[in-house]
Amino acid sequence: MLGLELREVSKTFGGMRAVDRVSLALPQGQFTCFLGPSGCGKTTLMRIVAGLERPNAGTVLLNGKDITDQPAHRRQFGMIFQSLALFPHLSVEENIAYSMRLRGFDRRQRTSRVAELLELIQLPDIGKRNIGQLSGGQRQRVAIARALAQEPSVFLLDEPLSALDAKLREEMQVELRLLQQRLKITTILVTHDQREAMTMADRIVVMAKGRVQQVGAPLEIYRNPANRFVADFIGLSNLLDAEMAAPDMVSFANRPIRVTPPREAPVAGARVTLSIRPEDIRIASGVDEDDGNSLPARVTFVRDVGANIEARLDCAGRSIVAVTAPRDWVGAGPSDQVRITLPPEACRILTE
């Protein structure tokens, strides 16, 4: 299989297993995000891919070739770290040309390639500047150009945007994604920012405690989380304790709630988690109508953030969050009674 492949990769530090039997196939040309909280093993896994750490067990393959024991400098992978690691004593063009000089490119070749890369990152006129004269966004682009100068087969990014302010960070996410799509380089981004992963990735690898929890396209993971951890970590989700009543129904707050049937439905009476995203919950004024999958609730808090309205609700002692567009808001305030509807197609059953 063309691309990068990990087979049963594990890494232990002083008795603690940072990466636990991870197997992944990352197709050529795709953008993959390793996503998870601090300490989940995502950076260690990327360092194993880069050749900066050797696994205690398992195999790393590139286009079918075993590169597990190949040192980092022979893999010719492009890497950008959180610190960017630009050389402050060198100019922009000298930073970009650094790897080419080490590989024996002559001055003419280096000059031509640097000019191409500066055009690519849309900064054609800054080659003579010192690194200290650049803005945060410009430094980020220079780091990208320097990594691309190696003509890498794999591009590795370890939280490179975390130091940027929110607006610039979002701009760079889009620019980096567009650049990757244009160049079609196999890319791995390590991040703990779910929004960043959802914005940039073809596929997300969600990790926790050294293990892969779920692999899939961003929308697939968001809509169909594999377990409670994924549902809670990716976006905002209501995770409600319920009891299985039938393959397509649970009992919640002493009421029957129809759900999307899981592949393997637990037996009746089993304790499960009912998962529903806040934006999927519908709110209506009053408490009398019952059109199926609806429950009475009391508003406890309302927050208007402009683009949407977030409401916190008490439903039989359970706290539920709902998000709606301002035009659809029923105008309720704290202590008002409303009725919420949980659409069956949006209700997921989690057993882990």
C-alpha positions, 0 to 999 in steps of 0.5 A: 500500500502506497503511503505511510504505515504503522504496524503494532507500534509501541513505545515505553518510557520508564515503565509508562507506555506512551504509545500502545500497539498503534496500527495505522495506514496513512494513504499517500497525499492525505492530510492526517491529524493526530488529535488528543489531550496532552499526554495521549501519545500523539507527539511520541507517535509523530516522533517515531514516524520522524525517526526521532524515537525508536519504537520498543515494538512494531514497524514503520513502513513508507511505500512498503519499505521498512524504515523503522531503523532508518535515522531521521536525517535519511528519511528526508521528512519535512518537519516543523516544530512548535518553536519553528526552530528558525536560525536567528543569525541567518536571513530568510533565504539562508534559512530556507536554503540551509538543507539544500546547502547541506545536501550539496546544491550549488549556489545557482540551484539554491537561489532558484529554489528559494525564489520558487518557495518564497513565491509559493508562500506568497512572500517573494520580497523578504529573502534578505530580511532577518528572522527578527524582522518578521511577524509571527505569520511570516515566520510560520510561512518561512518555516514551511518553506524551509521544510519544503526545500527538502522536497519531503515525501512526508510533512510532519507538523508538531502544533506549529500554530499554537503560538499565533493569535486566534485570527492569524491561527485560523488564517494559517490553518486555511493557507496550510491546508490549501498549500498541502492540497496543491502539493499533495504531500502526505502530511501529519499534524499533531494538535490538541485543538479539535477545531484545527483538526476539523478544519484541516484534516482528511482524516483524524486519528483520535488518541487517548492514553497511548491508544487510537480511539477512532480513525475517520473523516472529521464529519464521520467522527463528529456524527458517529463517535466510537465511544464516550471519550470521542463524543466528549472530546470532539466538539460539545456533546450531551452525554446522558445516562440511559437504559436500553429498552429496545434495539432502537429505543432507550429509556431516559428520564422515565420516557421512551426515546427513539435512537439511531440503532447501534450496529450491535444493540445492547440487551434490554436493561443495559446501562448505556450513554445517550449522545446528542449534539447541542445543535441537534436539539429543538426547543419549543415554548410550552409544555403541552405538546408531545410529538415524540422524543420530546421532553419537558425542561426548564431553562437555567441559563441563556447565553447569546453569542451573536451567531447562535444562542446557547441554552442550558436546561434542566430535564428531570434533574439532568443538565442538557445544553442546546444551541440554536440560531437567534431566529429560531429562539423561543425567547425563553429566559431562566426558570421558563418551561419549554419542551425539547425534542431529540430527533431519533436520527441525531441520537447515538448510543455509546456503550464504552 
